[in-house]
Amino acid sequence: MTMSQTFTHLLDESIKLEQNVARLYTLFNDHFPEDEDFWWQLAMEERSHAALLQQEKKQPWPLQSFPANLLAKDIDALRANNARVVEYTQRFTSSPCSREEAFNIALQVEMSAGESHFQDFMDSDSSSLTGDLFKRLASDDQNHAHRILEYMTEQGLKAVERP
């Protein structure tokens, strides 16, 4: 597999992950009215991340201008995380979990490869114009895991796993 094909697979899997996480958070938004603003905001930010990646994919030479540290490098981990998020979504659709469990699922998702890698990129120094642009566009979307944990604390919900 060429570097270009590997990059395309990583990018596609990363886009899918952002979209799948947005779907999961939208389900939580629909099911937990007391937290709907919180879930809606996170879902919109995940959709925004996916749109940023999709836009970059449409560039004539995305590999040349793409920030080297933006995507997770482990395609198998990305695929596994996508499968896990799809499974959470299917399970929640057929048998909704508790509010506290939903937050813990979100926390686990945000600490997984792909999602946590995006945060690592946001926290790193940029060495490219495209990297700086990504950071500016996604600056309001930073650190979902931290925001989830903070909201859980405010709401008196117990986090099973702490980042």
VENSUL-V390744 format. One line per field, one symbol per residue. ss: DSSP state (a for helix, b for strand, c for the rest). psi: psi as a letter, one per 30 degrees, with the letter a starting at -180 (. if undefined). burial: b if it has 24 or more other C-alpha atoms within 12 Angstrom, else e. A space follows every 10 residues. Layout:
ss=???
psi=???
burial=???
//
This chain:
ss=ccaaaaaaaa aaaaaaaaaa aaaaaaaaaa acaaaaaaaa aaaaaaaaaa aaaaaaaccc caaaaccccc ccccaaaaaa aaaaaaaaaa aaaaccccaa aaaaaaaaaa ccccaaaaaa aaacccccaa aaaaaaacaa accaaaaaaa aaaaaccccc ccc
psi=kleeeeeeee eeeeeeeeee eeeeeeeeef fiffgeeeee eeeeeeeeee eeeeeeffle ieeefkkege kkfjeeeeee eeeeeeeeee eeefikalee eeeeeeeeef glkdefeeee eeflkkglee eeeeeeegef gkieeeeeee eeeefgkkke kk.
burial=eeeeeebbbb bbbbbbbbbb bbbbbbbbbe eeeebeebbb bbbbbbbbbb bbbeebbeee eebeebbbbb bbbebeebbe bbebbbebbe ebeeeeeebb ebbbbbbbbb bbbbbbbbbb bbeeeeeeeb beebbeebee bbbbbeebbe bbeeeeeebe eee
//
